[in-house]
Amino acid sequence: MQMPRLRFRTRTLLMVVAAVAVLFSVVRYVWLVVEDLPFMPHISLLAVGQRVVTYGDVPVGEPAIPSGTRCLILKESAWDDDSCYPRRDIKVKVCEGQRKGDIVTVTRDYLRSQ
């Protein structure tokens, strides 16, 4: 008994290759978006002089800086979008509360743009 020969048409083969390429592109795009979701509010580059607020109690010295405290950016350690990561150090001046006027270094993940 002989196995039947499979015949592929060129058009069918091209359609299959195109479908696989589209599927790969969609999966790659979704992967890139999902990979950055936990860090999105934390990764943006901040400008010197920009006003920010703290997110969560910032454990920098005693007393801790409470959530929602306004601060002013004095120094950003990232120099472009490629060097932005959530745990980088940012030098800020506290603008309100018990620590008003203090200059402290805070990691980016405790700051939100206003």
C-alpha positions as CSV (number, residue, x, y, z in Angstrom):
1,M,0.0,0.0,0.0
2,Q,1.4,3.3,-1.0
3,M,1.1,6.6,0.9
4,P,-0.7,9.3,-0.9
5,R,1.5,12.2,-2.0
6,L,0.9,15.5,-0.4
7,R,0.9,18.4,-2.8
8,F,1.2,22.0,-1.6
9,R,0.4,24.8,-3.8
10,T,2.6,27.9,-3.6
11,R,-0.3,30.1,-2.7
12,T,-1.3,27.9,0.2
13,L,2.2,27.8,1.5
14,L,2.5,31.6,1.3
15,M,-0.7,32.0,3.2
16,V,0.5,29.7,6.0
17,V,3.8,31.5,6.3
18,A,2.0,34.9,6.4
19,A,-0.4,33.7,9.1
20,V,2.5,32.4,11.2
21,A,4.4,35.7,10.7
22,V,1.3,37.7,11.8
23,L,0.8,35.5,14.8
24,F,4.4,35.8,15.8
25,S,4.2,39.6,15.5
26,V,1.1,39.8,17.7
27,V,2.6,37.5,20.4
28,R,5.8,39.6,20.4
29,Y,3.9,42.9,20.8
30,V,1.7,41.5,23.6
31,W,4.8,40.2,25.3
32,L,6.6,43.6,25.2
33,V,3.5,45.4,26.6
34,V,2.9,42.9,29.4
35,E,6.6,42.8,30.3
36,D,6.5,46.6,31.1
37,L,3.1,46.8,32.8
38,P,4.4,46.6,36.4
39,F,6.9,49.3,35.9
40,M,5.0,51.8,33.7
41,P,4.5,54.6,36.3
42,H,8.0,54.1,37.5
43,I,10.1,54.2,34.4
44,S,9.6,57.6,32.9
45,L,12.4,60.0,32.8
46,L,12.0,63.0,35.2
47,A,13.2,66.5,34.5
48,V,15.2,68.6,37.0
49,G,12.7,71.1,38.5
50,Q,9.7,68.9,38.0
51,R,7.2,68.5,40.8
52,V,6.4,65.0,41.9
53,V,4.5,63.3,44.8
54,T,5.6,60.3,46.9
55,Y,3.8,57.1,46.5
56,G,3.8,55.0,49.7
57,D,5.7,55.9,52.8
58,V,9.3,56.6,51.8
59,P,11.7,55.0,54.3
60,V,14.5,57.7,54.1
61,G,15.6,58.6,57.6
62,E,13.3,59.3,60.5
63,P,10.5,60.2,60.2
64,A,9.6,58.5,57.0
65,I,8.2,60.7,54.2
66,P,4.5,60.0,54.1
67,S,2.6,59.1,50.9
68,G,1.4,62.1,48.9
69,T,4.1,64.5,49.9
70,R,5.1,67.0,47.2
71,C,8.7,67.1,46.2
72,L,10.9,68.8,43.7
73,I,13.4,67.0,41.5
74,L,17.0,68.2,42.0
75,K,18.9,65.4,40.2
76,E,17.9,62.5,37.9
77,S,20.4,59.7,37.6
78,A,19.0,58.5,34.2
79,W,20.3,60.3,31.2
80,D,17.9,58.8,28.5
81,D,15.0,56.5,28.1
82,D,17.2,53.4,27.9
83,S,18.7,54.1,31.4
84,C,15.3,54.4,33.1
85,Y,14.6,51.6,35.6
86,P,12.4,51.7,38.8
87,R,15.2,51.4,41.4
88,R,17.4,54.2,40.2
89,D,18.2,57.1,42.6
90,I,16.6,60.5,42.3
91,K,17.6,63.5,44.5
92,V,14.6,65.5,45.6
93,K,13.8,68.4,47.9
94,V,10.8,67.8,50.2
95,C,8.3,70.7,49.8
96,E,5.9,70.0,52.6
97,G,5.4,68.1,55.9
98,Q,7.8,67.5,58.8
99,R,10.7,67.0,56.4
100,K,10.1,70.3,54.5
101,G,13.3,71.6,53.0
102,D,15.2,68.3,53.4
103,I,17.2,67.1,50.4
104,V,17.0,63.3,50.2
105,T,17.7,60.6,47.7
106,V,14.7,58.4,46.8
107,T,14.4,55.5,44.4
108,R,12.2,56.2,41.4
109,D,9.5,53.7,42.4
110,Y,8.4,55.9,45.3
111,L,7.7,58.9,43.0
112,R,4.8,59.9,40.7
113,S,4.6,62.8,38.3
114,Q,2.1,65.5,39.2
